[in-house]
């Protein structure tokens, strides 16, 4: 096996292990509130809600990462680094969730969570582009769906300073968008989108 044609299986296995550790760290950040009864539940609500939202987001990335690696015919050096950057961005979720758990759902904490939510989305697009350059298989995600997700994440930052709940609704909307099973996009259409972006880069 050449260095230019590495097996996707090892990349997938490594990524599964890292994502499993991220989820484990996430659940370890949940703390029992000092008060008992309804008061304790009310105090714990922000942390529990953010845990649920973050778990769903990480789970969605895990599912779509499997779809993406299944499309890969080989793994290049650039793909390995793009995957590492994606995993790093994903690993920041426990930090953002713990921040909200400690400070509560404030304007700043919600904006910080929204900003950190952007990073895995952008890095996943970069990984998606790397894989699609070396694959003729139908793609599981469109440019439109991915960029709509990033736009909603970006919009969630100013929304957090208007009303934190509105920011969390925008982030939850992205999760709902990706919960449905993907419909494969014809390879010709995906290649057309990639060619258009390459041509735009050459002319810019």
C-alpha positions in Angstrom: 0.0 0.0 0.0 1.5 3.4 -1.0 1.6 6.5 1.1 -0.8 8.2 -1.3 -3.4 5.4 -0.9 -3.9 4.7 2.8 -6.8 2.6 4.1 -9.9 4.5 5.3 -10.5 1.8 8.0 -7.7 3.0 10.3 -8.9 6.6 10.1 -12.4 5.5 10.9 -11.4 3.4 13.8 -9.2 6.1 15.3 -12.0 8.7 14.9 -14.5 6.4 16.6 -12.1 6.1 19.6 -11.6 9.8 19.9 -15.3 10.6 19.6 -16.1 8.0 22.3 -13.6 9.7 24.6 -15.2 13.1 23.9 -18.6 11.8 24.8 -17.2 10.2 28.0 -15.6 13.5 29.0 -18.9 15.2 28.3 -20.9 13.0 30.7 -18.2 13.3 33.4 -18.8 17.1 33.4 -22.4 16.6 34.7 -22.4 17.5 38.4 -25.1 16.8 41.0 -26.5 20.1 42.2 -26.1 21.1 45.9 -29.8 21.3 46.4 -32.3 18.4 46.4 -35.8 18.2 44.9 -37.2 20.7 42.4 -34.7 23.3 43.3 -31.9 21.0 42.4 -33.5 20.0 39.1 -34.0 23.7 38.3 -30.3 24.4 39.0 -29.2 21.4 36.9 -31.5 22.2 34.0 -29.0 24.3 32.0 -26.2 21.7 32.2 -28.5 18.8 31.4 -30.1 20.6 28.5 -26.7 21.6 27.0 -25.5 18.0 27.6 -28.4 16.6 25.6 -27.9 19.2 22.8 -24.2 18.6 22.7 -24.6 14.8 22.8 -27.0 15.0 19.8 -24.6 17.2 17.9 -21.6 14.9 18.5 -23.8 11.9 17.6 -24.8 13.6 14.3 -21.2 14.3 13.4 -20.3 10.6 14.3 -23.1 9.3 12.0 -22.2 11.6 9.1 -18.5 10.9 9.5 -19.2 7.2 8.9 -21.2 8.1 5.8 -18.3 10.3 4.6 -15.6 7.7 5.2 -17.7 5.1 3.4 -17.5 7.4 0.4 -13.7 7.6 0.6 -11.8 5.3 -1.9 -8.5 6.1 -0.3 -7.0 8.4 2.4 -4.3 11.0 1.5 -1.9 12.8 3.8 -4.2 15.9 3.6 -7.2 13.9 4.5 -5.5 12.6 7.7 -4.7 16.2 8.8 -8.2 17.4 7.9 -9.6 14.6 10.0 -7.4 15.5 13.0 -8.4 19.2 12.8 -12.1 18.1 12.7 -11.6 15.9 15.8 -9.8 18.7 17.6 -12.7 21.1 16.9 -15.2 18.5 18.1 -13.2 18.0 21.3 -13.9 21.6 22.3 -17.6 20.8 22.9 -17.1 19.5 26.5 -15.3 22.8 27.4 -18.2 24.9 26.1 -20.8 22.7 27.8 -19.0 22.9 31.1 -18.8 26.7 30.8 -22.5 26.9 30.5 -23.0 24.4 33.3 -20.8 26.6 35.6 -22.0 30.0 34.5 -25.6 29.2 33.5 -27.3 30.2 30.2 -26.0 33.8 30.0 -25.5 36.0 27.0 -21.8 35.3 26.9 -21.9 31.6 27.7 -24.5 31.0 24.9 -22.5 33.1 22.4 -19.3 31.1 23.3 -21.2 27.8 22.8 -22.5 29.0 19.5 -19.0 30.1 18.4 -17.5 26.7 19.3 -20.3 25.0 17.4 -19.1 26.7 14.2 -15.7 25.1 14.4 -16.7 21.4 13.9 -19.0 22.5 11.1 -16.3 24.4 9.2 -13.7 21.6 9.7 -16.2 18.9 8.6 -16.7 20.8 5.4 -12.9 20.9 4.9 -12.8 17.1 5.5 -15.7 16.6 3.2 -14.0 18.5 0.4 -10.8 16.4 0.8 -12.8 13.2 0.6 -14.9 14.3 -2.3 -11.8 15.1 -4.4 -10.8 11.5 -4.3 -14.3 9.8 -4.6 -16.8 9.2 -7.3 -19.4 7.8 -5.0 -22.7 9.7 -4.4 -22.3 12.2 -1.6 -24.4 12.1 1.6 -24.6 15.9 2.0 -25.0 18.9 -0.2 -23.2 22.2 -0.1 -26.5 24.0 0.6 -27.3 22.0 3.7 -23.7 22.4 5.1 -23.5 26.1 4.5 -27.1 26.6 5.9 -25.9 25.0 9.1 -22.9 27.3 9.3 -25.1 30.3 8.7 -27.4 29.3 11.5 -24.5 28.8 13.9 -23.1 32.2 13.0 -26.5 33.8 13.5 -26.7 32.2 16.9 -23.9 34.4 18.2 -25.6 37.8 17.9 -28.9 36.1 18.8 -27.3 35.1 22.2 -26.9 38.8 23.1 -30.5 39.5 22.2 -32.0 36.4 23.8 -30.0 33.2 24.8 -33.0 31.0 24.2 -33.3 32.2 20.6 -29.6 31.2 20.1 -30.2 27.7 21.4 -33.3 27.4 19.1 -31.1 28.1 16.1 -28.5 25.6 17.2 -31.2 23.0 17.8 -32.6 23.7 14.3 -29.3 22.6 12.8 -29.5 19.4 14.8 -33.0 18.7 13.6 -31.9 19.3 10.0 -29.3 16.6 10.3 -31.3 14.0 12.3 -33.1 12.7 9.1 -31.2 10.0 7.1 -29.2 11.6 4.2 -30.4 11.2 0.7 -27.4 10.4 -1.6 -26.7 13.2 -4.1 -25.7 12.0 -7.6 -22.0 12.0 -8.1 -22.3 14.2 -11.2 -24.1 16.9 -9.2 -21.5 16.8 -6.5 -18.6 16.9 -9.0 -20.3 19.9 -10.6 -20.5 21.8 -7.3 -16.8 21.0 -6.6 -15.8 22.1 -10.1 -17.7 25.3 -9.7 -15.9 26.1 -6.5 -12.5 25.2 -8.0 -13.2 27.5 -11.0 -14.3 30.3 -8.7 -11.1 30.0 -6.7 -9.0 30.2 -9.9 -10.8 33.3 -11.1 -10.7 35.1 -7.8 
